[in-house]
Amino acid sequence: MTHRREFLKNLAAMTAALSVPSVLSAQNNESDKLGELLPLRRLGKTNEYVTMLGVGGYHIGWTSERDAQAVIETAIEGGVRFFDTAEQYGPAVSEERYGKYLIPKYRDHIFLMTKTQARNAKDAQQHLEDSLRRMKTDHLDLWQIHSIFTPEDVENRLAEGVLDVVKKAKESGKVKYIGFTGHQNPYAHKRMLELTRDDDPFDTVQMPVNVLDQSYFSFAENVMPELLERNIGILAMKTLADGRFFAKKEKANWTTDDPLIPNYISIRDALYYVWSLPVSTLITGAEKAEFMQEKIDLAKSFVKLQESERQQLVERVRSKAINGTYEYYKQKSS
């Protein structure tokens, strides 16, 4: 218990260094030609500032086309400029919808990211070309090695040349920044960071960050300190545990008689907790415009939680972290 409290206390100091001043430089205006932006945060060691809220592309790929378009338009109108997707979302549907509803109108104003789950160099290169074609753009702002799941998986992908392709894409200008993602195993992230420490190629890492994480197989505790040390931008996902904080999620056949929301915490608590940590952006899935608008409103009203307030939330839900029932996507086995 003492160790976890000390960890959270240390994060408070780290978070202060990430925040963007309320008065931004001319390079980082609070508005663009599309309207007022959500607050911006620095993206690790890059010179980029990204909106504190981003659109998750997975939901864009499975919801209805009308709802996908409505989510995109609502995000833009609400000041969101960070858009996430991946080649396998749909599969391909999410990228195609970005190519139809996002890129033609808004490419010059957004930060666009996609990912490859390729296990070898040939597939990675093909994924890049297909992603660019589907989204109707000649470059990506960020391309990430997607969904690493064990240390062995990391070793295999590196041996098969996936990172080589990703680095060459950056060198060629097709990709501005590179990173990696994963939601299953923090030790996969640690292995990737260990094997790439010498040349330190990554600009970003995407991983689960939520109020339960620090009580079970924690990414924040095992991975976040090194990311901050190496000044790698942290992209938060699974903030609501893929919807498992609610009583029911039809898509996953998930039901519970004791949901975290609303029995223990609110959506506001869950998001404020994450935004109070040193993350560059919180990537949220929204299959309907009203869900997107709810997160936008919370971003606009965000007030940073103190360390004691964050700790209270962790303790309030700690008993629900047992065995990873809510964070079902975490896997300890290799």
Stockholm file with secondary structure:
# STOCKHOLM 1.0

chainA/1-334         MTHRREFLKNLAAMTAALSVPSVLSAQNNESDKLGELLPLRRLGKTNEYVTMLGVGGYHIGWTSERDAQAVIETAIEGGVRFFDTAEQYGPAVSEERYGKYLIPKYRDHIFLMTKTQARNAKDAQQHLEDSLRRMKTDHLDLWQIHSIFTPEDVENRLAEGVLDVVKKAKESGKVKYIGFTGHQNPYAHKRMLELTRDDDPFDTVQMPVNVLDQSYFSFAENVMPELLERNIGILAMKTLADGRFFAKKEKANWTTDDPLIPNYISIRDALYYVWSLPVSTLITGAEKAEFMQEKIDLAKSFVKLQESERQQLVERVRSKAINGTYEYYKQKSS
#=GR chainA/1-334 SS CHHHHHHHHHHHHHHHTTBCCSSCCGGGCSEETTEECCCEEECTTSSCEEESEEECHHHHHHSCHHHHHHHHHHHHHTTCCEEECCTTTTTTHHHHHHHHHTHHHHGGGSEEEEEECCSSHHHHHHHHHHHHHHHTCSCEEEEEECCCCSHHHHHHHHHTTHHHHHHHHHHHTSEEEEEEECSSCHHHHHHHHHHTTTTCCCSEEEEECSTTGGGSSCHHHHTHHHHHHTTCEEEEECTTGGGTTSSEEGGGTEECSSCHHHHTCCHHHHHHHHHTSSCSEEEECCSSHHHHHHHHHHHHHCCCCCHHHHHHHHHHHGGGGGGGSSCTTCCCCC
#=GC SS_cons         CHHHHHHHHHHHHHHHTTBCCSSCCGGGCSEETTEECCCEEECTTSSCEEESEEECHHHHHHSCHHHHHHHHHHHHHTTCCEEECCTTTTTTHHHHHHHHHTHHHHGGGSEEEEEECCSSHHHHHHHHHHHHHHHTCSCEEEEEECCCCSHHHHHHHHHTTHHHHHHHHHHHTSEEEEEEECSSCHHHHHHHHHHTTTTCCCSEEEEECSTTGGGSSCHHHHTHHHHHHTTCEEEEECTTGGGTTSSEEGGGTEECSSCHHHHTCCHHHHHHHHHTSSCSEEEECCSSHHHHHHHHHHHHHCCCCCHHHHHHHHHHHGGGGGGGSSCTTCCCCC
//
